[in-house]
Amino acid sequence: MSILGALRKVTGGAADVDIKVENAVRGGKAKVTIDVKVGSAAVKAKRVYVNLRAQEIVDLPRYNAPSQPGATGSNTIHVRADETVFNQEFVIADAQDLAAGSTAQFTGEIAIPSSALPSLTGQIVRVLWQASAGLDVAWSTDPNSGWTDVTVT
């Protein structure tokens, strides 16, 4: 294996992973499709998984904060805060041996809780749902799709 090949394996570049989530409805199950394109070396994955998360994000670009005690007036500041309100991992497939240069597709379902907030974007608040798919690979950074926005209704 070349130095570049070894580096790709350690940094998660052994495969390209894409995810598609359809029909994400609170109280239902969303269909997930994971497409994998293996690089120049075979990949032995312990499992194929999806991480699903929701974040509440508050962004106040012009918040009038009180001045220091004894001072008059106020300071205009930018306030941003986020909180993860849902985070769960779903196993889509068990152990897989994927040949070098091959492609594979995995499908499954992920449950969206009925008590969850839907996706929303307001003037100062946002509920952002995201999914990421990955291959659990021993002794290596897991190849993954990165976070993809999901609309939950």
C-alpha positions as a Markdown table, in Angstrom:
| # | Residue | x | y | z |
|---|---|---|---|---|
| 1 | Met | 0.0 | 0.0 | 0.0 |
| 2 | Ser | 1.3 | 3.4 | -0.9 |
| 3 | Ile | 1.8 | 6.2 | 1.7 |
| 4 | Leu | -1.2 | 8.1 | 0.1 |
| 5 | Gly | -3.3 | 4.9 | 0.3 |
| 6 | Ala | -2.4 | 4.4 | 4.0 |
| 7 | Leu | -3.2 | 8.1 | 4.7 |
| 8 | Arg | -6.6 | 7.7 | 3.0 |
| 9 | Lys | -7.4 | 4.7 | 5.1 |
| 10 | Val | -6.4 | 6.4 | 8.4 |
| 11 | Thr | -8.4 | 9.6 | 7.5 |
| 12 | Gly | -11.6 | 7.9 | 6.4 |
| 13 | Gly | -10.9 | 8.2 | 2.6 |
| 14 | Ala | -11.3 | 4.5 | 2.0 |
| 15 | Ala | -14.8 | 5.0 | 0.5 |
| 16 | Asp | -17.1 | 7.7 | -0.6 |
| 17 | Val | -20.5 | 7.6 | 1.3 |
| 18 | Asp | -23.7 | 9.4 | 0.4 |
| 19 | Ile | -27.0 | 9.4 | 2.2 |
| 20 | Lys | -30.6 | 10.2 | 1.1 |
| 21 | Val | -33.5 | 10.4 | 3.6 |
| 22 | Glu | -37.1 | 10.4 | 2.4 |
| 23 | Asn | -40.4 | 11.0 | 4.1 |
| 24 | Ala | -39.1 | 12.1 | 7.5 |
| 25 | Val | -42.4 | 12.6 | 9.4 |
| 26 | Arg | -42.7 | 12.8 | 13.2 |
| 27 | Gly | -44.1 | 9.6 | 14.6 |
| 28 | Gly | -43.1 | 7.6 | 11.5 |
| 29 | Lys | -40.2 | 5.9 | 9.9 |
| 30 | Ala | -38.1 | 7.6 | 7.2 |
| 31 | Lys | -36.5 | 5.6 | 4.4 |
| 32 | Val | -32.7 | 5.9 | 4.2 |
| 33 | Thr | -30.6 | 5.0 | 1.2 |
| 34 | Ile | -26.8 | 4.8 | 1.6 |
| 35 | Asp | -24.6 | 4.7 | -1.5 |
| 36 | Val | -21.0 | 3.6 | -1.0 |
| 37 | Lys | -18.2 | 3.7 | -3.5 |
| 38 | Val | -15.1 | 1.9 | -2.3 |
| 39 | Gly | -11.6 | 3.3 | -3.2 |
| 40 | Ser | -8.6 | 1.3 | -4.4 |
| 41 | Ala | -8.4 | -0.9 | -1.3 |
| 42 | Ala | -11.0 | -3.3 | 0.1 |
| 43 | Val | -13.0 | -2.1 | 3.1 |
| 44 | Lys | -14.0 | -4.4 | 6.0 |
| 45 | Ala | -16.9 | -2.6 | 7.8 |
| 46 | Lys | -18.2 | -3.9 | 11.1 |
| 47 | Arg | -21.5 | -2.2 | 10.4 |
| 48 | Val | -23.2 | 0.5 | 8.3 |
| 49 | Tyr | -24.9 | 3.1 | 10.4 |
| 50 | Val | -26.8 | 6.4 | 10.3 |
| 51 | Asn | -26.6 | 9.2 | 12.9 |
| 52 | Leu | -29.7 | 11.4 | 13.2 |
| 53 | Arg | -29.6 | 14.6 | 15.2 |
| 54 | Ala | -31.8 | 17.7 | 15.7 |
| 55 | Gln | -30.6 | 21.0 | 17.0 |
| 56 | Glu | -32.4 | 24.1 | 18.3 |
| 57 | Ile | -30.4 | 27.2 | 17.2 |
| 58 | Val | -31.1 | 30.7 | 18.4 |
| 59 | Asp | -29.5 | 33.6 | 16.7 |
| 60 | Leu | -30.1 | 37.2 | 17.9 |
| 61 | Pro | -27.9 | 39.4 | 15.7 |
| 62 | Arg | -28.8 | 42.6 | 17.5 |
| 63 | Tyr | -29.4 | 41.9 | 21.2 |
| 64 | Asn | -29.4 | 44.9 | 23.5 |
| 65 | Ala | -27.5 | 43.7 | 26.5 |
| 66 | Pro | -27.5 | 45.8 | 29.7 |
| 67 | Ser | -24.4 | 47.8 | 30.4 |
| 68 | Gln | -22.1 | 47.3 | 33.3 |
| 69 | Pro | -23.5 | 48.1 | 36.7 |
| 70 | Gly | -23.5 | 51.8 | 37.2 |
| 71 | Ala | -23.2 | 52.6 | 33.5 |
| 72 | Thr | -26.0 | 54.0 | 31.4 |
| 73 | Gly | -27.3 | 52.7 | 28.0 |
| 74 | Ser | -26.8 | 49.3 | 26.6 |
| 75 | Asn | -24.5 | 47.3 | 24.3 |
| 76 | Thr | -25.7 | 45.7 | 21.1 |
| 77 | Ile | -24.2 | 42.3 | 20.8 |
| 78 | His | -24.7 | 39.2 | 18.7 |
| 79 | Val | -26.0 | 36.2 | 20.6 |
| 80 | Arg | -26.0 | 32.6 | 19.2 |
| 81 | Ala | -26.7 | 29.4 | 21.0 |
| 82 | Asp | -27.5 | 25.9 | 20.0 |
| 83 | Glu | -28.7 | 22.8 | 21.8 |
| 84 | Thr | -28.8 | 19.2 | 20.5 |
| 85 | Val | -32.3 | 18.1 | 21.3 |
| 86 | Phe | -32.2 | 14.7 | 19.6 |
| 87 | Asn | -29.2 | 12.4 | 18.8 |
| 88 | Gln | -29.5 | 8.7 | 17.9 |
| 89 | Glu | -27.6 | 6.1 | 15.9 |
| 90 | Phe | -29.3 | 3.5 | 13.8 |
| 91 | Val | -27.6 | 0.3 | 12.5 |
| 92 | Ile | -28.6 | -0.2 | 8.8 |
| 93 | Ala | -26.5 | -3.3 | 8.0 |
| 94 | Asp | -24.2 | -5.7 | 9.9 |
| 95 | Ala | -20.6 | -6.5 | 8.9 |
| 96 | Gln | -19.7 | -6.0 | 5.3 |
| 97 | Asp | -16.7 | -7.0 | 3.2 |
| 98 | Leu | -16.6 | -4.5 | 0.3 |
| 99 | Ala | -14.2 | -5.1 | -2.6 |
| 100 | Ala | -11.8 | -2.5 | -3.9 |
| 101 | Gly | -13.5 | -0.3 | -6.6 |
| 102 | Ser | -16.9 | -1.7 | -5.8 |
| 103 | Thr | -20.2 | 0.1 | -5.2 |
| 104 | Ala | -22.9 | -0.9 | -2.7 |
| 105 | Gln | -26.3 | 0.4 | -1.7 |
| 106 | Phe | -27.9 | -0.1 | 1.7 |
| 107 | Thr | -31.5 | 0.8 | 2.6 |
| 108 | Gly | -33.2 | 0.9 | 5.9 |
| 109 | Glu | -35.5 | 2.9 | 8.1 |
| 110 | Ile | -35.0 | 5.4 | 10.9 |
| 111 | Ala | -37.6 | 6.3 | 13.5 |
| 112 | Ile | -38.6 | 10.0 | 14.0 |
| 113 | Pro | -40.1 | 10.4 | 17.5 |
| 114 | Ser | -43.7 | 11.8 | 17.5 |
| 115 | Ser | -42.7 | 14.2 | 20.3 |
| 116 | Ala | -39.9 | 15.8 | 18.2 |
| 117 | Leu | -40.1 | 19.3 | 16.9 |
| 118 | Pro | -40.4 | 19.6 | 13.1 |
| 119 | Ser | -37.9 | 21.4 | 11.0 |
| 120 | Leu | -38.4 | 25.1 | 11.1 |
| 121 | Thr | -36.8 | 28.4 | 10.3 |
| 122 | Gly | -38.0 | 31.5 | 12.0 |
| 123 | Gln | -36.5 | 35.0 | 12.4 |
| 124 | Ile | -34.4 | 34.1 | 15.4 |
| 125 | Val | -34.9 | 30.4 | 16.0 |
| 126 | Arg | -34.3 | 27.3 | 13.8 |
| 127 | Val | -34.8 | 23.6 | 14.3 |
| 128 | Leu | -32.3 | 21.8 | 12.1 |
| 129 | Trp | -32.4 | 18.1 | 11.5 |
| 130 | Gln | -29.3 | 16.4 | 10.0 |
| 131 | Ala | -28.3 | 12.8 | 9.1 |
| 132 | Ser | -24.9 | 11.3 | 8.5 |
| 133 | Ala | -24.1 | 7.8 | 7.2 |
| 134 | Gly | -20.9 | 5.9 | 7.9 |
| 135 | Leu | -19.0 | 2.6 | 7.8 |
| 136 | Asp | -17.6 | 1.4 | 11.1 |
| 137 | Val | -14.1 | 0.4 | 10.1 |
| 138 | Ala | -11.6 | -0.9 | 12.7 |
| 139 | Trp | -8.3 | 1.0 | 13.2 |
| 140 | Ser | -9.4 | 3.8 | 10.9 |
| 141 | Thr | -11.5 | 6.9 | 10.7 |
| 142 | Asp | -14.9 | 5.8 | 9.6 |
| 143 | Pro | -15.7 | 6.9 | 6.0 |
| 144 | Asn | -18.9 | 8.9 | 6.3 |
| 145 | Ser | -21.2 | 11.2 | 4.3 |
| 146 | Gly | -20.8 | 14.3 | 6.4 |
| 147 | Trp | -24.0 | 15.9 | 7.8 |
| 148 | Thr | -26.9 | 16.3 | 5.4 |
| 149 | Asp | -29.9 | 18.5 | 6.2 |
| 150 | Val | -33.2 | 16.6 | 6.5 |
| 151 | Thr | -36.6 | 18.1 | 6.4 |
| 152 | Val | -38.8 | 16.7 | 9.2 |
| 153 | Thr | -42.5 | 17.4 | 9.0 |
